[in-house]
Amino acid sequence: MRTTSLLVAMLALLNLQCSKGDNTRTPGPGTQEPPGTPAKTWKESWFQHTELLTRVYYDDDVAVYYDKDVDTSIKWTYKYMGDVWRYTKKTYGGHGKDQRLYAIFHTNKLGGGHPGYYYDVSHGYRNTIDCGAGPWLTQSGNSIDLPTHEVFHIVESTSFNTKGSVGNGAQLWGDSKFAEIFQYDVYLGLGLTAESQRWFNHVNQVSDNFPKAGAFWFRDWLYPIYRDYGGTEVLVRFFKLLSENFPKDADNKYTRLMNWGEFVHFFSGAARTDLKALATTAFGWPAGWELEWKKAKTDFPRITY
């Protein structure tokens, strides 16, 4: 009898420990969920998106939603997106009050992806990535490149609780050359050695037609800064300097885009060295940039190097 009681007690203790260690939250039917729990379903109502999404996973950092065509046996997205977002939050500061990333996946529709932000009503004031195409079969290649790219848009538009991007689009880094070094850093930071090397080999050969024809953003600008002036920290310092110095309104929203002279000035501040020569090698140095750069040094004297 004593042996039986001891066995029952041990089984009960084991069950309790297993329950505490399980952070995959999938409440059963009829279970009342606590306030603040991500909704079980989410009806899209932005752009051409009209899908009814189903929550397949959530924890304190991420909520993952699939449309009806995504294979629900695909589970690598849970940990991967959580890891990317945890790394991002730890590295780049606040991104609004809601600490979760909402990651949406589609299959064979709505190619590409887009972000939503904590200040954006269209996505319910949630930091969101919405990824089309798929089919997301393995944690490799484009299946991680696309969602990680979308996370960068959240970084450039919300880091340190700011609102808006000063460089997205034609004005500076497009959509988005800056993401190339962000993704490389994330893969390194998560210990994904093979993926970081694959990504490096790819973007190191990519040239663009802006701001001049044949510009190698990663090879000649972003990677040399990352390699020589602090790695992750130089990227963080860039966005931190923006949040502290670039014009914002009372709602912490950037009031204008950055010009090229300001871009080089702020990145020089982040690198703690004058990057004009590097910018000239990578992109050329038109007369207009010289005027912008000199004015930036006057307008933002706290940026030093």
C-alpha positions in Angstrom: 0.0 0.0 0.0 2.8 2.4 0.9 4.6 1.6 -2.4 1.4 2.4 -4.3 0.9 5.7 -2.5 4.5 6.6 -3.2 4.1 5.8 -6.9 0.9 8.0 -7.1 2.7 10.9 -5.4 5.7 10.6 -7.8 3.4 10.5 -10.8 1.5 13.6 -9.6 4.8 15.5 -9.0 6.0 14.5 -12.5 2.8 15.7 -14.1 3.0 19.1 -12.2 6.6 19.6 -13.4 5.7 18.7 -17.0 2.8 21.2 -16.9 5.1 24.0 -15.7 7.7 23.3 -18.3 5.2 23.3 -21.2 5.1 26.8 -22.8 3.1 25.7 -25.9 -0.3 27.1 -25.1 -3.1 25.3 -26.8 -6.2 25.5 -24.5 -8.9 22.9 -25.1 -12.4 23.6 -26.3 -14.4 25.6 -23.9 -11.4 26.6 -21.8 -11.6 30.2 -20.7 -8.5 32.1 -21.6 -7.0 34.9 -19.5 -7.3 38.5 -20.5 -4.7 39.6 -23.0 -4.5 36.2 -24.7 -4.2 36.5 -28.5 -7.5 35.8 -30.2 -8.1 32.3 -31.4 -9.1 33.6 -34.9 -8.3 36.8 -36.7 -10.2 38.1 -39.8 -7.9 40.0 -42.1 -9.2 43.3 -43.4 -6.2 45.1 -44.9 -5.0 45.5 -48.5 -6.3 42.5 -50.5 -6.3 40.3 -47.5 -9.6 38.8 -46.4 -8.5 35.4 -44.9 -9.8 34.0 -41.6 -6.7 33.2 -39.6 -6.4 30.6 -36.9 -4.0 30.9 -34.0 -1.8 27.9 -33.9 0.6 28.9 -31.2 1.4 31.6 -28.7 3.6 32.4 -25.7 4.6 35.7 -24.0 6.7 36.8 -27.0 4.9 35.6 -30.2 1.5 34.6 -31.6 1.5 32.6 -34.8 -1.5 32.5 -37.1 -2.0 30.3 -40.2 -4.6 30.6 -42.9 -6.5 27.5 -43.9 -4.0 26.4 -46.6 -0.9 26.3 -44.3 0.0 22.8 -43.3 -0.5 22.7 -39.5 2.1 20.1 -39.1 4.6 22.9 -39.7 5.7 24.0 -36.3 9.3 25.4 -36.7 7.8 28.8 -37.1 6.8 28.8 -33.4 10.3 28.8 -32.0 12.0 30.5 -34.9 9.8 33.6 -34.9 9.9 33.7 -31.1 13.7 33.5 -31.1 13.9 36.3 -33.8 11.6 38.5 -31.8 13.2 37.9 -28.5 16.6 38.8 -30.0 15.1 41.9 -31.6 13.5 43.1 -28.4 16.7 42.5 -26.4 18.8 44.2 -29.0 16.8 47.2 -30.3 14.8 48.4 -27.3 11.0 49.0 -26.9 8.5 48.5 -29.7 5.3 49.7 -28.0 3.4 48.3 -25.0 2.4 44.9 -26.5 5.5 42.8 -26.2 4.3 40.1 -28.7 5.0 39.8 -32.3 2.0 38.6 -34.3 3.3 36.4 -37.2 0.9 35.5 -40.0 1.6 32.8 -42.6 -0.3 32.1 -45.9 0.4 29.4 -48.5 0.2 29.8 -52.3 -1.3 33.3 -52.2 -0.6 36.9 -51.4 3.1 36.6 -52.4 5.7 38.5 -50.5 5.0 40.1 -47.1 4.3 43.3 -45.2 4.5 44.6 -41.6 2.1 46.2 -39.3 3.0 48.4 -36.3 1.9 49.0 -32.7 0.6 52.4 -33.8 -1.2 51.1 -36.9 -5.0 50.7 -36.6 -5.1 48.5 -39.7 -3.5 45.5 -37.9 -5.2 46.2 -34.5 -2.3 48.2 -33.1 -0.1 45.1 -33.1 3.5 44.6 -34.3 2.7 42.2 -37.1 4.4 40.4 -40.0 2.2 39.0 -42.7 3.9 36.5 -45.0 2.5 35.1 -48.2 3.8 32.6 -50.7 5.1 29.7 -48.6 4.8 26.8 -48.3 7.1 27.2 -45.2 8.1 23.5 -45.2 11.6 23.9 -43.6 13.4 26.4 -41.5 15.8 27.5 -44.2 16.3 29.7 -47.2 13.4 32.0 -48.2 11.2 30.5 -45.5 13.3 32.4 -42.9 14.5 35.2 -45.1 11.1 36.7 -45.8 9.7 36.8 -42.2 13.0 38.0 -40.9 13.0 40.8 -43.5 9.6 41.9 -42.4 10.7 42.0 -38.7 13.4 44.6 -39.8 10.6 46.9 -41.0 9.3 46.8 -37.4 12.8 47.6 -36.2 13.2 50.6 -38.5 9.7 51.9 -37.7 9.3 51.3 -34.0 12.7 50.9 -32.2 13.0 52.7 -28.9 9.2 53.3 -29.1 9.5 55.7 -32.1 7.0 55.8 -34.9 7.9 55.8 -38.6 11.0 55.1 -40.7 13.3 57.9 -41.8 14.9 55.9 -44.6 12.4 53.3 -46.1 11.6 53.9 -49.7 13.3 55.8 -52.5 14.8 58.4 -50.2 17.5 56.2 -48.8 17.6 52.4 -48.4 14.6 51.3 -50.3 12.8 48.1 -49.3 15.1 47.4 -47.8 18.9 47.4 -48.2 19.3 47.9 -44.4 17.5 44.7 -43.8 20.4 42.8 -45.4 22.7 43.5 -42.5 19.9 43.1 -40.0 19.2 39.6 -41.3 22.9 38.7 -41.3 23.2 39.8 -37.7 20.0 37.9 -36.6 21.2 34.7 -38.1 24.6 35.1 -36.4 22.9 36.1 -33.1 20.8 33.0 -33.2 23.7 30.7 -33.9 22.5 29.8 -37.4 26.0 29.6 -38.9 25.0 27.9 -42.2 22.2 30.4 -42.8 24.3 33.4 -42.0 27.0 32.2 -44.5 24.3 31.4 -47.1 22.9 34.9 -46.7 26.3 36.6 -46.7 27.2 34.8 -50.0 23.9 36.0 -51.5 23.8 39.7 -50.5 27.5 40.2 -51.0 26.9 39.8 -54.7 23.8 41.9 -55.0 24.1 45.3 -56.8 21.4 48.0 -57.1 20.7 51.0 -59.2 20.4 53.4 -56.3 21.8 55.8 -55.2 23.9 55.0 -58.3 24.0 52.2 -60.8 26.1 49.3 -59.6 25.9 50.1 -55.9 26.8 47.2 -53.7 25.1 48.2 -50.5 26.1 45.2 -48.4 29.5 44.6 -49.8 30.8 48.2 -49.8 28.8 49.9 -47.1 26.8 47.9 -44.6 29.1 45.0 -44.0 32.3 47.0 -43.7 30.6 49.2 -41.0 29.4 46.1 -39.2 32.7 44.3 -39.5 35.0 47.2 -38.5 32.9 49.3 -36.1 31.1 47.2 -33.6 28.9 44.5 -35.2 25.5 44.5 -33.6 26.2 47.5 -31.5 26.8 49.8 -34.4 23.4 49.0 -35.8 21.8 49.6 -32.4 23.6 52.9 -31.9 22.4 54.1 -35.3 18.7 53.6 -34.3 19.4 54.9 -30.8 20.9 58.1 -32.1 17.9 58.6 -34.4 15.5 58.2 -31.5 17.4 60.7 -29.4 18.2 63.3 -32.1 16.1 63.2 -35.2 13.0 65.4 -35.4 9.8 63.9 -33.9 6.4 65.3 -32.9 4.7 65.1 -29.5 3.6 61.6 -30.3 7.2 60.4 -30.9 6.6 60.1 -34.6 9.4 61.1 -37.0 8.3 64.3 -38.8 10.3 63.8 -42.0 12.7 61.6 -44.0 16.4 61.7 -43.7 18.7 62.9 -46.5 21.9 61.4 -47.6 24.2 63.8 -45.8 22.3 63.1 -42.5 22.4 59.4 -43.1 26.2 59.4 -43.4 26.5 61.8 -40.4 24.3 59.6 -38.1 26.0 56.4 -39.2 29.4 58.0 -38.6 28.2 58.8 -35.1 27.1 55.2 -34.6 30.5 54.0 -36.0 32.4 56.6 -34.0 34.4 57.5 -37.0 34.0 59.6 -40.1 32.4 57.4 -42.8 32.4 60.0 -45.6 35.3 58.2 -47.4 33.5 54.9 -47.2 30.3 56.4 -48.5 32.2 58.0 -51.4 33.7 54.6 -52.3 30.4 52.8 -52.1 28.0 55.4 -53.6 29.9 58.3 -54.9 29.7 61.8 -53.3 27.6 64.3 -55.3 27.9 68.0 -54.5 24.4 68.0 -53.0 25.4 65.4 -50.4 28.4 67.5 -49.4 26.0 70.4 -48.6 23.6 68.1 -46.8 26.5 66.5 -44.8 27.9 69.9 -43.7 24.4 71.1 -42.7 23.8 67.8 -40.8 26.9 68.4 -38.7 25.5 71.9 -37.8 21.9 70.7 -37.2 22.9 67.7 -35.1 26.0 68.7 -33.2 25.5 66.0 -30.5 26.4 63.4 -33.2 30.2 63.3 -32.8 33.0 61.1 -34.2 
